[in-house]
Amino acid sequence: MCLHDHTPAAPPAAALPRRGILAGAAALAGISVASLAAQLGTAPAAHAEDNPSSPGYPDRPASPQPMIIEGGTIVDPKTGNAVEDGVLVLEGGKVAAVGSRDETRRAVAALAGRARIVNASGRWVLPGLIDVHVHANALSDARAILQGGATSVRSGSSSFYQDVALAALPDWAAGASPRMSPAGLFISPELGDSLLADPDLAPLASLSGGVTEPSDLAYLTRVNLKRGAKVIKTRANPRAGLPEQDPRELVYNYEQLSAVVKASGNAGVLCHAYSAEGIDGAVRAGVRSIEHGVFVTEETISRMASRGTYFTPTLDAITSMARSANLVLAARGKEYTPIITAAVKAAHEAGVTVVAGTDSFGSDVTPIGTEVRLLGEAGLSPLDALRAATVNAAALLGWGERAGRLVRGSFADAVIVDSDPLNSPSALEQVSAVVAQGALVRNDL
């Protein structure tokens, strides 16, 4: 739960070496030819064809072998409908067909002898799950996230752009990493060693009070976007998971957060916030989502609903503090648990869109299904808890129906679970198989 320390004006110069910076990030993330080969096994070669996703490279990535998942009950989180003895056809990294055996008959026949058949009889087939708050810094972290069923994630920042490097993998190495919306560096007063990540950050090293002036905050935001960040992460308060910090103190106020939001443009901002003042300032500043949000007030909940601000309560990260060996953290966990649980229920009932995020860091990964179960225990129906990790999360990421649903043309991401998610949100903790970008990355069937 953000236990780690991320903390390390004119527009950035265009001539600085982005390629070298991201090569270093890839190395820090453990991304290499050898590590990819070890994770993916034998992969097909790229095919010669112009590929706009990587300008200058003459090939395009090879598609995984077509796959047919049959016999399971296919669930649509948007409508709540379920197709028993359904068939899901994946080809070319997308859903080619989905529905009953009769509805998919032609698509199945077209792949005769070429497709991998996965028997999901007696189980439930869902779209790949989405975790909207993770801190993945290495290839091994990405694999652990996939194993838990999250095939898409939103990064909550990394120390040296590792998330930007990981975000490039799915297009070229199917199944190596979840689809990722990277945040780059944390917009925080103290950047620490993160200043070493980028020559453009050198001007910020001399700031005696840290990155606090609106112009400097805007500059840091623009550097992040230039390096490939698709979302921006900032804060209103300190961390709850560090006993020496008081999560109710104010780090950035409304004016400072407004500078970050303005500089982020269409990227959107996720804001770490705990105190009532911090949360309200962030919402008024226009952040896209509130992360944690323990002491949110009824007035701010109403404002979130009217503005369309999303709520990522990270329930497991907060409630698990109660089990900490540290007395301060244990006391916080016990105090915060009933408060955040009530906040989730109140926000949901007020019309705020609740999304699922685990705040997993590194290889210490909480399966996204655990967060979904806790959302159910906080008062969401099984269907609404499922939506928090599918269609609601996809909307937050701006991915529309490409993620969060299994419809023709959507991402070839799927999860197979052992029990009915429309009956119990704990079903998402019982993962039997995971398909990411058309590749079977977990198979316990």
C-alpha positions in Angstrom: 0.0 0.0 0.0 2.5 2.6 -1.2 5.0 1.4 1.4 7.8 2.2 -1.0 9.4 5.6 -1.4 8.9 6.9 -4.9 10.1 10.3 -3.9 13.0 11.1 -5.3 9.5 26.3 -16.4 10.0 25.7 -19.9 9.0 22.7 -22.0 11.5 19.9 -22.0 14.1 20.0 -24.8 13.3 17.8 -27.7 16.8 16.5 -28.3 17.4 14.6 -25.1 17.9 10.8 -25.6 14.5 9.2 -24.8 15.7 6.0 -26.3 18.7 5.8 -24.0 16.5 6.7 -21.0 14.0 4.0 -21.7 16.7 1.4 -22.5 17.9 2.0 -18.9 14.4 1.6 -17.6 14.1 -1.7 -19.5 17.3 -2.9 -17.9 16.1 -2.0 -14.5 12.8 -3.8 -15.1 14.7 -6.9 -16.0 13.6 -6.9 -19.6 16.0 -8.7 -21.9 15.9 -11.2 -24.7 16.9 -13.9 -22.3 14.3 -13.0 -19.7 11.5 -12.7 -22.3 12.5 -16.1 -23.8 12.4 -17.7 -20.3 9.0 -16.3 -19.6 7.3 -16.9 -23.0 9.1 -20.0 -24.1 9.5 -20.4 -27.9 7.8 -17.5 -29.6 7.1 -17.1 -33.4 9.2 -14.7 -35.4 8.0 -11.3 -36.4 6.6 -11.0 -39.9 7.9 -8.5 -42.4 5.3 -5.7 -42.7 5.1 -2.0 -42.0 4.1 -1.5 -38.3 3.1 2.0 -37.2 3.5 1.1 -33.5 7.2 1.1 -33.9 8.3 3.6 -36.5 11.3 2.6 -38.5 11.1 -1.1 -37.7 10.1 -3.0 -40.8 8.4 -6.0 -39.2 5.2 -6.5 -37.3 4.8 -8.8 -34.3 3.5 -12.4 -34.8 0.1 -13.2 -33.6 -0.4 -16.0 -31.1 -2.0 -19.2 -32.3 -5.7 -18.8 -32.6 -7.6 -20.1 -29.6 -11.1 -21.5 -29.0 -12.4 -21.5 -25.4 -15.5 -23.7 -25.3 -18.0 -25.2 -22.9 -17.9 -22.6 -20.2 -20.5 -20.0 -19.2 -19.5 -16.7 -20.8 -20.3 -13.6 -18.7 -20.8 -10.1 -19.9 -20.2 -7.7 -17.0 -21.9 -4.8 -18.8 -25.3 -6.5 -19.2 -25.0 -9.2 -16.5 -26.0 -11.7 -19.2 -24.4 -15.2 -19.3 -24.2 -17.7 -22.2 -24.1 -21.3 -21.0 -22.0 -23.8 -23.0 -20.6 -20.7 -24.8 -17.7 -20.4 -27.3 -15.1 -17.7 -27.4 -12.9 -17.5 -30.5 -9.6 -15.5 -30.3 -7.6 -14.7 -33.4 -5.1 -12.0 -34.3 -5.0 -10.6 -30.7 -8.8 -9.9 -30.7 -12.1 -11.6 -30.1 -13.2 -13.0 -33.5 -16.5 -14.4 -32.2 -18.4 -15.0 -29.0 -21.7 -16.6 -28.2 -23.5 -19.9 -28.4 -22.1 -22.8 -30.4 -24.5 -22.1 -33.2 -23.6 -18.4 -33.3 -19.9 -19.1 -33.5 -20.1 -22.1 -35.8 -18.6 -20.4 -38.8 -15.8 -18.8 -36.9 -14.9 -22.1 -35.3 -15.0 -23.9 -38.7 -12.7 -21.3 -40.2 -10.0 -22.2 -37.7 -10.3 -26.0 -38.0 -6.9 -27.6 -37.4 -5.2 -24.3 -36.6 -6.7 -23.2 -33.2 -5.7 -24.3 -29.7 -8.8 -25.7 -28.0 -9.4 -24.9 -24.3 -12.1 -26.8 -22.5 -13.8 -24.6 -19.9 -16.8 -26.9 -19.2 -18.2 -26.4 -15.8 -16.5 -23.0 -15.4 -17.1 -19.4 -16.1 -15.3 -17.3 -18.8 -14.8 -13.6 -18.1 -13.0 -10.8 -19.9 -9.5 -10.2 -18.6 -9.6 -8.3 -15.3 -8.2 -4.8 -14.8 -6.2 -3.6 -11.8 -6.2 0.2 -11.9 -3.5 0.7 -9.2 -0.2 -1.2 -9.3 3.5 -0.5 -9.0 5.2 -2.9 -11.4 8.9 -2.3 -11.7 10.1 -5.5 -13.3 9.2 -8.3 -15.7 8.7 -10.7 -12.8 6.2 -8.2 -11.2 4.3 -8.2 -14.5 4.1 -12.0 -14.5 2.8 -12.1 -11.0 0.1 -9.7 -11.9 -0.9 -11.8 -14.9 -1.1 -14.9 -12.8 -3.7 -13.3 -10.5 -6.0 -12.6 -13.5 -5.2 -8.9 -14.2 -4.5 -8.7 -17.9 -4.6 -4.9 -18.0 -3.3 -2.4 -15.4 -2.9 1.3 -14.7 0.4 2.1 -13.1 0.6 4.0 -9.9 4.1 5.2 -11.0 7.6 3.8 -11.0 10.9 5.1 -9.9 12.8 5.1 -13.2 10.2 4.8 -16.0 10.1 1.0 -15.7 6.3 1.0 -16.3 6.9 2.9 -19.6 9.3 0.1 -20.7 6.9 -2.6 -19.6 4.0 -1.0 -21.5 5.7 -1.5 -24.8 5.9 -5.3 -24.4 2.3 -6.5 -25.2 2.5 -5.3 -28.8 5.6 -7.4 -29.5 5.7 -10.2 -26.9 2.2 -11.5 -26.3 1.7 -12.6 -22.7 4.9 -11.1 -21.3 3.2 -8.3 -19.5 -0.3 -6.9 -18.8 -1.5 -4.1 -21.0 -0.4 -1.1 -19.1 -1.3 2.5 -18.9 2.0 3.9 -17.5 2.4 6.8 -15.1 6.2 7.3 -15.2 7.5 9.2 -12.2 5.4 10.1 -9.1 4.7 13.9 -9.0 5.8 14.4 -5.4 7.9 17.0 -3.6 10.9 14.7 -3.0 12.0 12.7 -6.0 15.1 11.2 -4.4 17.1 9.0 -6.8 14.4 9.3 -9.4 16.1 12.5 -10.4 18.8 10.3 -11.9 16.3 8.8 -14.3 16.3 11.6 -16.8 18.6 14.5 -17.7 15.6 16.7 -18.0 15.1 16.4 -14.3 18.4 18.0 -13.4 16.9 21.5 -12.9 14.7 20.1 -10.1 17.7 18.8 -8.1 18.6 22.3 -6.9 15.1 23.0 -5.5 15.7 23.3 -1.7 12.0 22.8 -0.9 11.4 20.1 -3.4 9.0 20.2 -6.3 6.2 22.4 -4.9 5.9 25.4 -7.1 3.1 25.2 -9.7 5.5 25.9 -12.6 7.8 23.1 -11.4 4.9 20.7 -11.0 3.8 21.4 -14.5 7.3 21.0 -15.8 7.7 17.5 -14.1 4.3 16.5 -15.5 5.3 17.5 -19.1 8.6 15.5 -18.7 6.6 12.5 -17.7 4.3 12.8 -20.7 7.3 13.2 -23.1 8.8 10.0 -21.8 5.7 8.0 -22.5 3.5 8.3 -19.5 -0.2 7.9 -20.4 -1.5 8.9 -17.0 -0.1 11.1 -14.2 0.1 10.2 -10.5 0.4 12.8 -7.8 -0.6 13.2 -4.1 -2.5 15.3 -1.7 -1.2 13.5 1.5 1.7 11.4 2.8 1.5 7.6 2.9 -0.5 5.7 5.4 1.8 2.7 5.1 4.9 4.4 6.5 4.5 4.7 10.3 6.6 7.9 10.5 4.3 9.8 8.2 0.9 11.3 9.0 -1.5 10.6 6.1 -3.7 13.4 7.1 -1.1 16.1 6.6 -1.4 18.1 3.4 1.3 17.8 0.8 -0.2 19.5 -2.2 -3.2 21.9 -2.0 -5.9 22.8 -4.6 -3.7 25.2 -6.5 -0.7 22.8 -6.8 -2.9 19.9 -7.8 -4.6 22.2 -10.4 -1.2 22.9 -12.0 -0.6 19.1 -12.4 -4.1 18.6 -13.8 -3.8 21.4 -16.3 -0.4 20.2 -17.5 -1.6 16.6 -17.8 -4.0 17.6 -20.6 -6.1 14.6 -21.7 -3.9 12.1 -19.9 -5.8 12.5 -16.6 -4.5 12.4 -13.0 -4.8 9.8 -10.3 -4.3 11.3 -6.8 -3.2 9.6 -3.6 -5.4 11.2 -1.0 -6.5 10.4 2.6 -7.6 13.5 4.4 -10.9 15.2 3.9 -9.2 18.4 2.8 -6.8 16.6 0.5 -9.5 14.6 -1.2 -11.8 17.6 -1.7 -9.0 19.7 -3.1 -8.0 17.0 -5.5 -11.6 16.6 -6.7 -12.1 20.3 -7.2 -8.8 20.5 -9.1 -10.2 18.0 -11.6 -8.3 14.8 -10.9 -9.8 11.8 -12.7 -9.6 9.4 -9.8 -9.1 9.4 -6.0 -6.8 6.7 -4.7 -7.4 5.4 -1.1 -9.8 8.2 0.0 -10.4 7.0 3.5 -11.7 10.3 5.0 -13.8 11.4 2.1 -16.8 13.4 3.2 -20.5 13.2 2.1 -20.1 16.6 0.4 -17.0 15.5 -1.5 -18.7 12.2 -2.5 -21.6 14.3 -3.9 -19.0 16.4 -5.8 -17.3 13.3 -7.1 -20.6 11.9 -8.4 -21.5 15.2 -10.2 -18.0 15.5 -11.7 -17.6 11.9 -12.7 -14.6 11.4 -10.5 -13.7 7.7 -10.1 -12.9 6.1 -6.7 -10.2 3.5 -6.2 -10.4 2.6 -2.5 -7.5 0.0 -2.5 -9.4 -1.9 0.2 -6.9 -4.7 0.7 -4.0 -2.4 1.0 -5.7 -0.4 3.7 -7.4 -3.1 5.7 -4.3 -5.4 5.7 -2.5 -2.8 7.8 -4.5 -4.1 10.7 -2.4 -7.3 10.6 0.9 -5.4 10.6 3.5 -6.2 13.2 4.1 -2.5 13.5 1.9 -1.1 16.2 1.3 2.2 14.5 0.3 0.6 11.2 -1.9 -2.0 13.0 -3.7 0.8 14.8 -4.2 2.7 11.6 -5.6 -0.4 9.9 -8.1 -1.0 12.6 -9.2 2.6 12.6 -9.3 3.0 8.9 -11.1 -0.3 7.9 -14.6 0.6 9.0 -14.2 4.1 7.7 -13.1 3.1 4.2 -15.7 0.3 4.0 -18.4 2.8 4.8 -17.0 5.3 2.3 -17.1 2.7 -0.5 -20.7 1.9 0.2 -21.7 5.6 0.5 -19.9 6.5 -2.7 -21.4 3.6 -4.7 -24.9 4.5 -3.5 -24.3 8.1 -4.4 -23.5 7.2 -8.0 -19.7 7.4 -7.8 -18.0 4.9 -10.1 -15.9 2.6 -7.9 -13.0 0.8 -9.6 -10.7 -2.0 -8.4 -7.1 -1.4 -7.6 -4.8 -3.4 -5.3 -1.8 -1.0 -4.9 0.4 -4.0 -5.3 4.1 -3.2 -5.3 6.8 -5.2 -6.9 6.5 -8.9 -6.6 4.2 -8.5 -3.5 1.1 -8.8 -5.6 -2.5 -9.0 -4.3 -4.7 -10.8 -6.8 -7.2 -8.5 -8.3 -9.9 -11.0 -7.3 -9.2 -10.3 -3.6 -10.0 -6.6 -4.1 -13.2 -7.5 -5.9 -14.2 -9.8 -3.0 -13.6 -6.9 -0.6 -15.7 -4.5 -2.7 -18.5 -7.1 -2.4 -18.1 -7.2 1.4 -18.2 -3.4 1.4 -21.7 -3.5 -0.1 -21.4 -3.8 -3.8 -23.5 -6.5 -5.5 -21.5 -9.3 -7.2 -22.2 -7.8 -10.6 -21.1 -4.3 -9.5 -18.0 -5.7 -7.9 -17.2 -7.5 -11.1 -17.8 -4.3 -13.1 -15.3 -2.5 -10.8 -12.5 -4.7 -12.3 -13.9 -4.8 -15.9 -16.2 -2.3 -17.6 -15.8 0.5 -15.0 -12.0 0.1 -15.0 -11.9 0.1 -18.8 -13.9 3.3 -18.9 -11.4 4.9 -16.5 -8.5 3.9 -18.7 -10.3 5.3 -21.8 -10.3 1.9 -23.5 -14.0 1.6 -24.1 -15.2 -1.9 -25.0 -11.8 -3.0 -26.2 -11.3 -4.1 -22.6 -13.7 -5.3 -19.8 -16.0 -7.2 -22.2 -15.8 -10.1 -24.5 -17.3 -8.8 -27.7 -16.2 -9.0 -31.3 -13.1 -6.8 -31.8 -12.3 -6.5 -28.1 -8.9 -7.5 -26.7 -8.0 -11.2 -26.7 -7.9 -11.2 -22.9 -9.9 -13.7 -20.8 -10.0 -15.3 -17.4 -11.6 -18.6 -16.5 -12.8 -19.0 -12.9 -14.2 -22.0 -11.0 -17.5 -20.6 -9.7 -20.2 -18.1 -10.7 -19.1 -14.4 -10.4 -22.7 -13.3 -10.7 -23.4 -15.2 -7.5 -20.4 -14.3 -5.4 -17.6 -11.7 -5.8 -15.2 -14.2 -4.2 -15.4 -16.3 -7.5 -12.7 -14.1 -8.9 -10.2 -15.5 -6.4 -10.6 -18.9 -8.0 -8.7 -18.4 -11.2 -8.1 -21.5 -13.4 -6.7 -20.0 -16.6 -5.6 -16.6 -17.9 -5.3 -15.5 -21.5 -3.4 -12.3 -22.2 -3.1 -10.8 -25.7 -4.2 -14.1 -27.0 -1.6 -16.2 -25.2 -2.4 -18.7 -22.5 -0.3 -17.5 -19.6 -1.8 -19.6 -16.8 -3.5 -23.0 -17.2 -4.7 -24.9 -14.2 -7.6 -26.5 -16.0 
